[in-house]
Amino acid sequence: MAIELVKSEGYSEENPFTFTLYYPPEHYGTTTADVMQVVKEQLEETGVMKVELQSMNWAEYVDAFVAGELPFFILGWFPDFADPDTWLSPFATCLSSPDNGVFYCNEEMDALLLEAASASDPEQRQELYNQVGELYAEDVPTIPLFWEPEFITYRTGVQGVTIGAPFEFNYNVLSFGPDAQPASGSTDTIIIGTTDEVNSLDPQDAYSTHDWEILKNTNMALLSYTPGTSELVPGAAAEFPQVSEDGKTYTFKLKEGLKFADGTPVTAQTYVDSWNRLNTLEGQVSGLIQLYVESVEAIDELTVAYHLKASFGFFPAVAATAPFIPANPADFTADTINQFPTKIDGIGPYRMVSHEVGQQMVLEANPEYLGEAPAIKNVIIRYFADPTTMSNAVEKGEIDIAWRTLGPVEAVRLQSVQGVTVQVVDAPALRYMVFNHQYPYKAEGE
């Protein structure tokens, strides 16, 4: 059937549909290039398609697909929050799909997704998602490929490494045991390796897993998670929100004494300003929040209300995502996105004090943090070009933890290395093939 569809558009064995398939070579592990080669070969076996593979580094890759410059590409996805909607709306709604380079828009799909997301009856939701699935299969906004496990490796004596289903890595619960030999030589400093790259550290723009990780360790969303679990707990909010009878207004009472790391007080108006900034600047993550939130209101100095477009029972989990951290106006001005701030003075357990792009980032304990002070005062994030170099570094004791993305090849190898522990992360990581539905494909002669 696929061959017939391609031929119906004017292509043939003599005039194959030629297109480029883009991928980040190391961002998803060392096997990505092999996976892309297999996809290429399978598509070319049809005889009516010819695929050119093109790799790009992660930071450029994100900017390119958000700008609509990539016609066909691979994308890994980790849930923004625990609900089926997180696997669908970001790719299949008119508002959110451009943020992920899909540019798919179907009013029927929008209506189905909104009805399903706001339905309270489980059986009704299931039936609606069955309808969504049928339309998704017909329109094919994306092609889910496979699930892939994530791994984290750490040296003997490193304690508190725990990552739950929401895929959050909390640095402030890490510690060194008595048998530890810290890579830095000091128990005051831990070094974490990653092959990730920073794309944006602006809370009203960032929409990559690593960027959210940094933002959540230097800041706090309204709600958070007990480390290593999917149990929601108050974050910047003093308690769980009050919900209106119609389920469309969530009112949060903020903790008293909240301050940014530079001493600036945080009030309900700070959250209103952050919402207004998100709407004005239209950063990469804007569609995620605009999909659910209609407006934000400061009731008093410590009370902020979120008025929703419909009744979404999963909204507390949405309020635990990175866009619900307040933006410090000293670091993030109202009129421009700041992807690469030189510092981050947030309300989280750490503050970012330096960042050499592609080299390392340094975090230190936030003196204004309202929670328990981190057991390890300083965190160094060291950036590696590939998983092999990073795995060698943790094996040699040059870093304490090897994190995203280690990949299955290096994880398996390190399992037999004395002095390191390899842990499988119990969080769903899905790989998609993504189509840009507005890319101007044309058959020869058109």
C-alpha positions as CSV (number, residue, x, y, z in Angstrom):
1,M,0.0,0.0,0.0
2,A,2.9,2.4,0.8
3,I,4.4,1.8,-2.6
4,E,1.0,2.5,-4.2
5,L,0.7,5.8,-2.3
6,V,4.2,6.9,-3.4
7,K,3.5,6.0,-7.0
8,S,0.2,7.9,-6.9
9,E,2.2,11.1,-6.2
10,G,4.1,10.7,-9.5
11,Y,7.2,8.7,-8.3
12,S,8.5,5.4,-9.7
13,E,11.5,3.1,-9.8
14,E,12.9,5.3,-12.5
15,N,12.0,8.5,-10.6
16,P,12.2,7.6,-6.9
17,F,11.1,9.9,-4.2
18,T,14.4,11.2,-2.9
19,F,14.5,12.8,0.6
20,T,16.8,13.4,3.5
21,L,16.5,11.7,6.9
22,Y,18.1,13.7,9.7
23,Y,19.4,12.4,13.0
24,P,21.7,13.5,15.9
25,P,24.6,11.0,15.8
26,E,25.4,10.6,19.5
27,H,22.5,12.2,21.4
28,Y,20.6,8.9,21.6
29,G,23.6,6.7,22.0
30,T,26.2,5.0,19.7
31,T,23.6,2.8,18.0
32,T,21.7,5.7,16.4
33,A,23.6,5.7,13.1
34,D,23.1,1.9,12.8
35,V,19.4,2.3,13.4
36,M,19.2,5.1,10.8
37,Q,21.0,2.9,8.3
38,V,18.5,0.1,8.8
39,V,15.6,2.5,8.3
40,K,17.2,3.7,5.1
41,E,17.7,0.2,3.8
42,Q,14.1,-0.8,4.6
43,L,12.7,2.3,2.8
44,E,14.9,1.8,-0.2
45,E,13.8,-1.8,-0.5
46,T,10.5,-0.5,-1.8
47,G,12.3,0.5,-5.0
48,V,10.5,3.9,-5.2
49,M,12.3,5.8,-2.5
50,K,15.9,6.9,-2.1
51,V,17.1,8.1,1.4
52,E,20.0,10.4,2.1
53,L,21.2,10.3,5.7
54,Q,22.3,13.5,7.3
55,S,23.6,14.0,10.9
56,M,23.6,17.2,12.9
57,N,24.8,18.1,16.4
58,W,21.9,18.3,19.0
59,A,21.8,22.0,19.6
60,E,21.6,22.8,15.8
61,Y,19.2,19.9,15.3
62,V,16.6,21.2,17.8
63,D,16.8,24.7,16.3
64,A,16.4,23.3,12.8
65,F,13.4,21.1,13.4
66,V,11.6,23.8,15.4
67,A,12.2,26.2,12.5
68,G,10.6,23.7,10.1
69,E,13.8,23.1,8.2
70,L,13.9,19.2,8.6
71,P,11.5,17.2,6.5
72,F,11.9,13.8,8.1
73,F,13.9,13.1,11.3
74,I,14.2,11.0,14.5
75,L,13.1,12.3,17.9
76,G,13.3,10.7,21.3
77,W,10.5,11.4,23.7
78,F,10.2,11.2,27.5
79,P,6.9,12.0,29.1
80,D,6.4,15.6,30.2
81,F,3.9,14.3,32.8
82,A,2.1,11.1,33.6
83,D,-0.9,10.9,31.3
84,P,-1.6,9.5,27.8
85,D,-2.0,13.1,26.5
86,T,1.7,13.7,26.8
87,W,2.4,11.1,24.0
88,L,-0.2,12.7,21.7
89,S,-0.9,16.4,22.0
90,P,2.7,17.6,21.6
91,F,2.7,16.0,18.1
92,A,-0.9,16.0,17.0
93,T,-2.4,19.4,17.9
94,C,-2.3,22.5,15.8
95,L,-0.9,24.5,18.7
96,S,1.8,22.2,20.0
97,S,3.0,20.2,17.0
98,P,5.2,23.1,15.5
99,D,7.2,23.1,18.8
100,N,8.4,19.6,17.8
101,G,8.9,20.2,14.1
102,V,5.7,18.2,13.1
103,F,3.6,21.1,11.8
104,Y,0.5,18.8,11.7
105,C,-2.9,20.4,12.0
106,N,-6.3,18.7,11.9
107,E,-9.3,20.3,13.6
108,E,-11.0,16.9,14.0
109,M,-7.9,15.7,15.9
110,D,-7.7,18.8,18.0
111,A,-11.4,18.3,19.1
112,L,-10.9,14.6,19.9
113,L,-7.7,15.2,21.9
114,L,-9.3,18.0,23.9
115,E,-12.4,15.9,24.6
116,A,-10.2,13.0,25.7
117,A,-7.9,15.0,27.8
118,S,-10.8,16.7,29.7
119,A,-13.0,13.6,30.1
120,S,-13.3,12.4,33.7
121,D,-14.9,9.0,33.0
122,P,-12.1,6.3,32.3
123,E,-14.3,4.3,29.9
124,Q,-15.1,7.5,28.0
125,R,-11.5,8.4,27.8
126,Q,-10.5,5.0,26.5
127,E,-13.1,5.2,23.7
128,L,-12.0,8.7,22.8
129,Y,-8.4,7.6,22.7
130,N,-9.4,4.7,20.4
131,Q,-10.8,7.2,18.0
132,V,-7.6,9.3,18.3
133,G,-5.6,6.2,17.5
134,E,-7.6,5.5,14.4
135,L,-7.2,9.1,13.1
136,Y,-3.5,9.1,14.1
137,A,-3.0,5.9,12.0
138,E,-4.7,7.5,9.1
139,D,-2.9,10.9,9.1
140,V,0.4,9.6,10.6
141,P,1.7,12.7,12.3
142,T,4.6,10.6,13.5
143,I,5.7,6.9,13.4
144,P,6.5,5.4,16.8
145,L,9.6,3.2,16.3
146,F,10.6,1.5,19.5
147,W,11.1,1.8,23.2
148,E,14.7,2.0,24.4
149,P,16.0,1.8,28.0
150,E,18.1,4.5,29.5
151,F,21.1,3.7,31.8
152,I,23.0,5.6,34.4
153,T,26.4,4.5,35.7
154,Y,28.2,5.6,38.9
155,R,31.3,4.8,40.8
156,T,31.5,3.0,44.1
157,G,30.6,5.2,47.0
158,V,28.2,7.5,45.1
159,Q,24.8,7.4,46.9
160,G,21.3,8.7,46.2
161,V,21.2,8.0,42.4
162,T,17.5,7.6,41.8
163,I,15.5,8.4,38.7
164,G,11.8,7.7,38.6
165,A,9.2,7.5,35.8
166,P,8.9,11.3,35.4
167,F,12.6,11.1,34.4
168,E,13.9,13.5,37.0
169,F,17.4,13.4,38.3
170,N,17.7,15.3,41.6
171,Y,21.3,16.3,42.3
172,N,20.6,17.5,45.8
173,V,19.9,14.0,47.2
174,L,23.3,12.7,46.0
175,S,26.0,12.0,48.5
176,F,29.4,10.3,49.0
177,G,29.7,7.2,51.2
178,P,32.7,6.4,53.3
179,D,34.3,4.3,50.6
180,A,33.9,6.9,47.9
181,Q,36.9,8.3,45.9
182,P,35.4,11.5,44.4
183,A,36.7,12.3,40.9
184,S,37.3,15.9,42.1
185,G,39.3,14.8,45.1
186,S,36.7,16.5,47.4
187,T,33.5,15.2,48.9
188,D,32.1,18.7,48.4
189,T,32.1,18.3,44.6
190,I,30.5,15.7,42.3
191,I,31.2,15.4,38.6
192,I,28.4,14.2,36.3
193,G,29.1,13.4,32.7
194,T,26.7,13.7,29.8
195,T,26.7,13.6,26.0
196,D,23.7,15.9,26.0
197,E,24.1,19.5,24.8
198,V,22.4,22.6,26.1
199,N,19.8,23.9,23.6
200,S,18.2,26.5,25.9
201,L,18.2,27.3,29.6
202,D,15.4,29.8,29.4
203,P,12.4,28.4,31.4
204,Q,9.9,29.9,28.9
205,D,11.7,28.3,25.9
206,A,13.6,25.1,27.0
207,Y,12.0,21.9,25.8
208,S,14.8,19.3,26.0
209,T,15.3,16.7,28.7
210,H,18.8,17.9,29.7
211,D,17.7,21.5,29.8
212,W,14.8,20.7,32.0
213,E,17.1,18.8,34.3
214,I,19.3,21.8,34.8
215,L,16.4,24.1,35.3
216,K,14.7,21.9,37.9
217,N,18.0,21.6,39.9
218,T,18.5,25.3,39.8
219,N,14.8,26.1,40.3
220,M,11.5,24.6,41.5
221,A,8.2,24.1,39.7
222,L,4.9,24.7,41.6
223,L,4.7,20.9,42.3
224,S,7.5,18.4,42.3
225,Y,8.2,14.7,42.8
226,T,9.5,12.6,45.6
227,P,13.0,11.7,44.2
228,G,12.9,8.4,42.3
229,T,9.1,8.2,42.3
230,S,6.0,9.5,40.4
231,E,4.5,10.8,43.7
232,L,3.7,14.5,43.4
233,V,4.6,16.7,46.3
234,P,4.5,20.5,46.8
235,G,7.4,22.4,45.3
236,A,7.3,26.1,45.3
237,A,3.7,25.8,46.4
238,A,3.1,25.4,50.1
239,E,0.4,22.7,49.5
240,F,-1.6,21.1,46.8
241,P,-3.8,23.4,44.8
242,Q,-7.4,24.1,45.5
243,V,-9.6,23.2,42.5
244,S,-12.8,25.0,41.5
245,E,-16.0,23.0,41.2
246,D,-15.9,23.0,37.4
247,G,-12.2,21.8,37.5
248,K,-11.1,24.8,35.4
249,T,-9.3,26.8,38.1
250,Y,-6.3,25.7,40.1
251,T,-5.3,28.0,42.9
252,F,-1.8,27.6,44.5
253,K,-0.6,29.1,47.7
254,L,3.2,29.8,47.5
255,K,5.6,29.1,50.3
256,E,6.4,32.1,52.4
257,G,9.9,33.4,52.1
258,L,10.6,32.2,48.6
259,K,13.6,34.1,47.1
260,F,15.7,33.8,44.1
261,A,19.4,32.9,44.8
262,D,20.3,36.6,44.4
263,G,17.9,37.5,47.2
264,T,15.0,38.8,45.1
265,P,11.6,37.9,46.6
266,V,9.3,35.6,44.6
267,T,5.6,36.5,44.7
268,A,2.4,35.4,42.8
269,Q,3.1,38.3,40.4
270,T,6.4,36.6,39.4
271,Y,4.3,33.7,38.1
272,V,2.0,36.0,36.2
273,D,5.0,37.7,34.7
274,S,6.5,34.4,33.7
275,W,3.2,33.4,32.0
276,N,3.0,36.7,30.2
277,R,6.6,36.2,29.1
278,L,5.8,32.8,27.7
279,N,2.9,34.1,25.7
280,T,4.8,37.1,24.4
281,L,8.0,35.3,23.4
282,E,6.4,32.1,22.0
283,G,9.4,29.9,22.8
284,Q,9.8,26.3,22.0
285,V,7.8,25.1,25.0
286,S,5.0,27.7,24.7
287,G,2.5,25.3,23.0
288,L,2.7,22.8,25.8
289,I,1.3,25.3,28.4
290,Q,-0.9,27.3,26.1
291,L,-2.7,24.0,25.3
292,Y,-4.1,23.8,28.8
293,V,-3.8,27.3,30.4
294,E,-6.1,30.2,29.5
295,S,-4.8,32.8,31.9
296,V,-2.9,33.3,35.2
297,E,-4.0,35.6,38.0
298,A,-2.3,36.9,41.1
299,I,-5.0,36.7,43.9
300,D,-2.7,38.2,46.5
301,E,1.0,38.3,47.1
302,L,1.3,34.6,47.7
303,T,-1.7,33.2,45.8
304,V,-1.7,32.5,42.1
305,A,-4.6,31.0,40.1
306,Y,-4.3,29.2,36.8
307,H,-7.5,29.3,34.7
308,L,-7.7,26.4,32.3
309,K,-9.3,26.0,28.9
310,A,-11.1,22.8,30.1
311,S,-11.1,20.5,33.1
312,F,-7.8,18.6,33.0
313,G,-7.5,16.1,35.8
314,F,-3.8,15.7,35.2
315,F,-3.0,19.4,35.5
316,P,-1.1,19.0,38.9
317,A,1.4,16.9,36.9
318,V,1.6,19.6,34.3
319,A,2.3,22.1,37.1
320,A,5.4,20.0,37.9
321,T,7.0,20.7,34.5
322,A,9.8,23.1,33.9
323,P,7.7,26.0,32.4
324,F,6.1,26.3,35.9
325,I,9.3,27.5,37.5
326,P,9.5,31.3,37.9
327,A,11.9,33.3,35.7
328,N,14.3,35.6,37.6
329,P,14.0,38.9,35.7
330,A,17.7,39.5,36.4
331,D,18.5,36.5,34.3
332,F,15.6,36.4,31.8
333,T,14.2,39.8,30.7
334,A,10.7,40.2,29.5
335,D,11.5,41.1,25.9
336,T,13.9,38.4,24.7
337,I,14.6,34.7,25.1
338,N,18.0,33.9,26.7
339,Q,19.0,30.4,25.7
340,F,22.5,30.6,27.2
341,P,22.4,32.7,30.4
342,T,25.8,33.2,32.1
343,K,24.2,32.4,35.5
344,I,20.9,31.1,36.9
345,D,19.8,32.5,40.2
346,G,16.6,30.4,40.8
347,I,14.8,29.1,43.8
348,G,16.1,25.5,43.6
349,P,18.8,23.7,45.6
350,Y,21.5,25.0,43.3
351,R,22.5,28.1,41.4
352,M,24.4,28.0,38.1
353,V,27.5,30.0,38.4
354,S,29.3,29.3,35.1
355,H,28.7,27.5,31.8
356,E,31.3,26.9,29.1
357,V,29.2,25.7,26.2
358,G,30.1,22.2,25.2
359,Q,32.7,21.9,28.0
360,Q,31.3,22.1,31.5
361,M,28.7,23.8,33.8
362,V,29.2,24.5,37.4
363,L,26.5,24.6,40.0
364,E,26.8,25.5,43.7
365,A,24.4,25.3,46.6
366,N,21.8,28.1,46.7
367,P,22.0,30.0,50.0
368,E,18.4,31.1,49.7
369,Y,16.9,27.6,49.1
370,L,14.0,26.9,51.5
371,G,14.5,23.1,51.6
372,E,17.3,21.0,53.1
373,A,20.7,22.0,51.9
374,P,22.3,19.6,49.3
375,A,24.6,17.0,50.8
376,I,27.2,17.9,48.1
377,K,27.7,21.6,47.7
378,N,29.0,21.7,44.2
379,V,28.0,19.9,41.0
380,I,30.1,20.0,37.8
381,I,28.4,18.9,34.6
382,R,31.0,17.7,32.1
383,Y,30.0,17.5,28.4
384,F,31.4,14.6,26.2
385,A,31.3,14.3,22.5
386,D,30.3,10.6,22.6
387,P,29.2,7.8,24.9
388,T,32.5,5.8,24.5
389,T,34.6,8.7,25.8
390,M,32.2,9.3,28.6
391,S,32.2,5.6,29.7
392,N,36.0,5.5,29.6
393,A,36.0,8.6,31.9
394,V,33.7,7.0,34.5
395,E,35.7,3.8,34.3
396,K,39.0,5.7,35.0
397,G,37.5,7.7,37.8
398,E,37.6,11.0,36.0
399,I,33.9,11.5,36.6
400,D,31.6,10.2,39.3
401,I,28.5,9.6,37.2
402,A,27.9,8.8,33.5
403,W,24.5,9.9,32.4
404,R,22.5,10.7,29.3
405,T,23.1,9.2,26.9
406,L,25.3,6.3,27.8
407,G,23.5,3.8,25.5
408,P,23.2,0.0,25.7
409,V,26.6,-0.8,24.1
410,E,28.6,1.1,26.8
411,A,26.2,0.2,29.6
412,V,26.7,-3.6,28.9
413,R,30.5,-3.2,28.7
414,L,30.6,-1.3,32.0
415,Q,28.5,-4.0,33.8
416,S,31.7,-6.1,34.0
417,V,33.9,-3.3,35.2
418,Q,34.8,-3.3,38.9
419,G,34.1,-0.2,40.8
420,V,31.1,1.0,38.8
421,T,27.4,0.3,39.0
422,V,25.1,0.2,36.0
423,Q,21.5,1.0,36.7
424,V,18.6,0.7,34.2
425,V,16.3,3.7,34.5
426,D,12.7,2.7,34.9
427,A,11.3,5.4,32.6
428,P,9.7,5.1,29.2
429,A,11.9,6.4,26.3
430,L,10.2,6.3,23.0
431,R,11.9,6.9,19.6
432,Y,9.7,8.5,16.9
433,M,10.1,9.1,13.2
434,V,8.7,12.6,12.6
435,F,7.3,14.1,9.4
436,N,7.2,17.8,8.8
437,H,3.7,18.0,7.4
438,Q,4.3,21.5,5.9
439,Y,7.5,20.7,4.1
440,P,7.2,21.4,0.4
441,Y,7.7,18.0,-1.2
442,K,7.3,17.9,-5.0
443,A,7.6,15.2,-7.6
444,E,9.9,15.8,-10.5
445,G,8.3,18.1,-13.1
446,E,5.9,19.8,-10.7
